[in-house]
Amino acid sequence: MKDLIRNLTAFTLSVVLFGAIASAEEIAVIETKFGKIEIGFLSDKAPGHVKNFKDLAKAGFYNGTIFHRVIPGFMIQGGDSFSKDEPDNRMKHGMGGPGYTIKAEFNDTPHKRGILSMARAQDPNSAGSQFYIVVKDSFFLDGKYTAFGKVLSGMDVADKIVNAPRDQRDNPNERIEMKIKISNR
């Protein structure tokens, strides 16, 4: 009987522990010289974009890229491969990607301060790796860009980035590199 109770207890504990691990929420942590931004994902709204972002982050694609476009009162944008591959060619910053595009997943998430959304060209299905974080409510983007995450902590870091001195193309004068990790919260 003691063995049965011990085995049942061990089984119950393992089920509880496995359940806690399995239900842990994956987040992105964007590390910059100004601090960290933690991002939660909207997997129910844009599963393809969430998967794409996580896959790129896990592969190290974003590491060494910069926030190449910062517009006070609007957003910070990053994730361009040229900002890492051709760091001195600032004219190409904003034109790079992973070598493929993904289909739009427009949804009903309003572009409020702190929303993570995917940048794209004029074709709605032209997103790849570039993303932006809205620093001020920008509802004119709703239904036109795929929102796929939200800032959980670190908006103060986004505010520092958006206020960095920049050139006429809104590219910060000094490189603001990022490293993105996917981790459990």
N, C-alpha and C positions, 0 to 999 in steps of 0.2 A: 504494500500500500504506500509506504514511504517513497519507493522508487517511482510509482505512478504519479504521486503528487509532485515530486521533484521534476519528473519529465514534463508534466503539464505546466509547471511553473516556468521551466526553461523554454518550452514551446511558446507560452504566452508572452514571455519577455522578448523572445526573438521576433515574434509577430509584431509586437508594439514597436520595437526598435527598427525593424525593417519598414514598417509603415511610416515612421517619422522620417527615415532617410528617403523613402520613395516620394514623400509628399513635400520634401524640401524644395523651396522655390529657387529656380535658377535666376540669377541676376547678372547684369554686366557691370563691371567696375572699370570706369575710364579714369586712368591715372594721368595727371598732367603736372607741370611745375607749380600750378596754383592749388593743387589738391585733387581730391577724388570726387567723381560723380557716380552715384549708384543708380542704375536703371532697372526698372521692373518691366517685364514684357506683357504685351497684350496678345497672347497666343490665340485667344478666342476671336479676335478681330482680324488679325493678319498673320496666320500661321506660316505662310511661305516667307514673309519678310523676317519674322522672328527666326526661323530656321536658317535662312541665308545669313543674317547678321551673326548668329551664334557660330555657324560653321566658319565664317571668315575670321571671327575673333579667335576661335580655337586653333585655327591654322596659322595665327600670327599675322594675318594680312594687315591689320590696322596698326600694328606696332611700328612706330617710327613715322607714321603719317602725321599730318598736322591739322589743326583747325585753320583752314585756308580762306575762310570767308566769315567775317564777323560784322554784323550790322546792328548797332545799338538800337534798342526799341523793337527788335525783330527776332534775330536768331544767330546761332553759331553753327557753322557747317564744317564737316570734316569727312575723312574716309577716302580721299583721293589718292590713288596709287602714285601719281606723278609727284606728289608732294614728298614722297619717300624716294622714288626711283630717280627723279630729276629735281633735287631740292633747290638748285640754283636757277632753274627755269620757271620763274614765278608766273610767266604768261601761260604755262600749261596747267597750273594748279586749278583744279575744278573741272578738268576734262578727262581725268583717269577713272578707271574702274577695274573690276576683276576679270574682264574679258568676256562677260556674258551679261544678259539683262534678265530681269524677272517681271512677271505680270503684276499689274497694279492690284491692290486689295483695298480699294477705297472703302471706308466704313464710317460709322456714325460718331466716331470719337472726335470731339471738337478740339481744335488746335489751341488749347489753353497753355498758359505759361507752364513749362516743364514737360511738354509732350515731345517725344522722340518720333521723328517722321523721316521718310526716305526721300532724298533729293532725286531729281530726274531731269531729263531734257524735255522737249515739247511733247514727245510721244509718251503717253501715259504708261506704257509698258517698257520704259527705258531705264528704270532704276537698276542699280547694281550694288555699289558699296557705299556711295556717299549718303550721309545722313545729316540731319540737323536737329538741334534742340531749340525750341521756341522759348525766348526769354520774355515775351510779352504776348498776350492773347492775340492770335492772328486768324480769326475765323474765316477770312477770305480764302484760306487754304483748304477749308473743309470740303470734302468730296472731290478734291483735285490732287491730293497727295496722300500717301498711305501712312497713317499714324500706326505705330507698332510698339510703342513703349512710353514710359513716363519716368521722370526723375523721382527717385525715392528720397535721395539726399544729395546735397552738393550744388544746389542752385546758386549758392554764393560763389562757387567756383565758376559756373557758367557766366555769372555776372562779371567776374573779373576778366574772363576771356573776351566777352563781348565788348568790354571797355578798353581793350588793349589798343594802343596806337596802331593805325593801319594806313595802307596806301590808297590810291584812288580806285583800286579794284577791290577794296575791302579786305585785302590780305594783310594780316598782322605784320608789322615791321619786323618783329622778332618771331622766330619759330616757336609755336606752341605745340610741341609734340605730344602724342598720346600713346598709351599702351592700354589695350583692352583685354580684360580677363573675364571669363565666365566662371561664376562660382555659385555655391549654394548659400542661401541666406538662412 
